[in-house]
Amino acid sequence: MSVFDRKKPRVKPQLTLRIFLWGLVDVVGMLLVSLGAVHFVYGPGRIFARFPGSTAEAVVVLAVGGGIMLWAAGNILREMMKQPHLGDYGNDDAR
């Protein structure tokens, strides 16, 4: 068996409570982006009768939702990077 034939085992991150909660925050951001986008595509009052009521509100909701999504995604990645790896993958020396 050659050194090149060995496959490294796949590392899967563990779902922690903090990652789950940041995922919920991400879902809130997706909901806000969707509400703002629906206002532009279908007009006001398509999902909720009075929200967003104007184009300015739709722009703000879209921007805030996008910001929340980016913030939550960054925190999810940060929480995943805190997890220890299952093995020493940086050492490729064949000793």
C-alpha positions as CSV (number, residue, x, y, z in Angstrom):
1,M,0.0,0.0,0.0
2,S,1.4,3.3,-1.1
3,V,1.4,6.5,1.0
4,F,-0.7,8.1,-1.7
5,D,-3.4,5.4,-1.4
6,R,-4.3,6.2,2.2
7,K,-7.3,8.3,2.7
8,K,-7.7,10.6,5.7
9,P,-10.8,10.0,7.7
10,R,-13.5,12.6,7.4
11,V,-13.9,15.0,10.2
12,K,-17.5,16.0,11.1
13,P,-18.2,18.9,13.4
14,Q,-20.4,18.2,16.4
15,L,-23.7,20.1,16.7
16,T,-23.5,22.1,20.0
17,L,-26.1,24.3,21.6
18,R,-24.3,27.5,20.5
19,I,-24.2,26.4,16.9
20,F,-27.8,25.5,17.0
21,L,-28.8,28.9,18.5
22,W,-26.7,30.7,15.9
23,G,-28.5,28.7,13.3
24,L,-31.8,30.0,14.6
25,V,-30.5,33.5,14.4
26,D,-29.5,32.8,10.8
27,V,-33.1,31.6,10.1
28,V,-34.4,34.9,11.4
29,G,-32.1,36.7,9.0
30,M,-33.4,34.6,6.2
31,L,-37.0,35.4,7.1
32,L,-36.2,39.1,7.0
33,V,-34.5,38.9,3.7
34,S,-37.4,36.9,2.3
35,L,-39.9,39.5,3.5
36,G,-38.0,42.3,1.9
37,A,-37.6,40.4,-1.4
38,V,-41.3,39.5,-1.5
39,H,-42.2,43.1,-1.2
40,F,-40.1,43.9,-4.3
41,V,-41.4,41.0,-6.3
42,Y,-45.1,40.9,-5.4
43,G,-45.7,44.3,-3.9
44,P,-46.7,45.3,-0.3
45,G,-48.9,43.2,1.8
46,R,-48.3,39.9,0.2
47,I,-47.4,38.0,3.4
48,F,-48.2,40.3,6.2
49,A,-50.8,43.0,5.6
50,R,-48.8,46.0,6.8
51,F,-45.2,44.8,6.9
52,P,-43.1,46.0,5.1
53,G,-45.5,48.8,4.2
54,S,-43.2,50.9,2.0
55,T,-40.2,50.4,-0.3
56,A,-38.0,52.1,2.3
57,E,-39.0,49.6,5.0
58,A,-38.4,46.7,2.5
59,V,-34.9,48.0,1.8
60,V,-34.1,48.3,5.5
61,V,-35.6,44.8,6.3
62,L,-33.5,43.3,3.4
63,A,-30.3,45.0,4.5
64,V,-30.8,44.1,8.2
65,G,-31.7,40.5,7.3
66,G,-28.6,40.2,5.2
67,G,-26.4,41.6,7.9
68,I,-27.9,39.2,10.5
69,M,-27.3,36.3,8.2
70,L,-23.6,37.2,7.7
71,W,-23.1,37.8,11.4
72,A,-24.7,34.5,12.3
73,A,-22.8,32.5,9.6
74,G,-19.5,34.0,10.9
75,N,-20.3,33.0,14.5
76,I,-21.3,29.5,13.3
77,L,-17.9,29.1,11.6
78,R,-16.2,30.5,14.7
79,E,-17.9,28.0,16.9
80,M,-16.9,25.2,14.5
81,M,-13.3,26.3,14.5
82,K,-13.2,26.0,18.3
83,Q,-13.9,22.2,18.1
84,P,-10.9,20.0,18.5
85,H,-10.0,17.9,15.5
86,L,-10.1,14.1,15.7
87,G,-6.5,13.4,15.1
88,D,-3.3,15.1,13.9
89,Y,-4.0,16.0,10.3
90,G,-1.2,18.5,10.0
91,N,1.5,15.9,10.4
92,D,2.0,14.1,7.1
93,D,5.5,12.7,8.0
94,A,5.7,9.0,7.2
95,R,8.0,7.9,10.1
